[in-house]
Every structure is written in C-alpha cells, then in structure tokens.
Amino acid sequence: KYLVVRCVGGGFGPVADNGYGVCYCFTGESRTNFHISSKRSHLETDSEKFANCLDQAFKDILSLYN
C-alpha cells in the first residue's frame, strides 16, 4: 500500500529563484519522506503542486507492477 505523508522540517532550500529544493529519506521498505521547498515570491514555482506531481508519478510507477 502506498501512503503519502507530508512532513515538516529537514531538507534544504532551492538554489535558483525558479527552482526547488528536494530532500528525500527512505524510512523503511515501504516509506519515503520528501521535503520540498520553493520560493513563494516566484510565480512559476509551487511546492504543493510539485508534491502532487511527485505523488502521481509514484502511483503511475506502482501501477506498472500491479
């Protein structure tokens, strides 16, 4: 079963104004934690949208195995 958990803390910031900072940590055989950050002042970045796209990408990959 796949579970998305948005956690706070950790990670690092984006290195470009229009970029993202993404940190991940494997916390067991069935869980990966992500910390996604972006600058709110930039109109083209959206950490929540990025997280949703990442979530969908993992679901798509998992569907290949089912």
C-alpha positions in Angstrom: 0.0 0.0 0.0 1.2 3.5 -0.9 0.9 6.3 1.6 1.8 10.0 1.0 2.8 11.8 4.2 3.8 15.4 4.1 6.3 16.1 6.8 7.8 19.3 8.2 11.5 20.0 8.9 14.7 18.9 7.2 15.8 19.4 3.7 17.3 22.4 2.0 16.2 25.4 0.0 16.1 25.9 -3.8 19.4 27.0 -5.3 17.7 29.1 -8.0 14.8 31.6 -7.7 12.6 29.4 -10.1 13.8 26.1 -8.7 13.0 23.6 -5.9 14.9 22.1 -3.0 14.1 18.4 -2.7 15.3 16.2 0.0 14.3 12.6 0.4 14.9 9.9 3.0 14.0 6.2 2.8 12.4 5.3 6.2 11.8 1.6 5.8 11.0 -0.7 3.0 7.6 0.9 2.1 8.1 4.6 3.0 10.0 7.5 1.6 9.8 11.0 3.1 10.2 14.1 1.0 10.8 17.7 1.9 10.1 20.0 -1.0 10.7 23.8 -0.8 10.4 26.7 -3.3 10.4 30.4 -3.1 6.9 31.8 -2.6 7.9 35.0 -4.3 8.4 33.2 -7.6 5.3 32.9 -9.7 6.3 29.7 -11.5 7.1 27.5 -8.5 4.6 25.8 -6.3 5.8 23.2 -3.8 2.4 21.7 -3.2 1.8 21.2 -7.0 5.3 19.6 -7.3 4.4 17.3 -4.4 1.2 16.3 -6.1 3.0 15.6 -9.3 5.6 13.5 -7.5 2.8 11.6 -5.8 1.1 10.9 -9.1 4.5 9.8 -10.6 4.9 7.2 -7.8 1.4 6.0 -8.3 2.0 5.6 -12.0 5.1 3.6 -11.4 3.4 1.4 -8.8 0.5 0.7 -11.3 3.0 -0.8 -13.7 3.7 -3.6 -11.1 0.0 -4.3 -10.3 
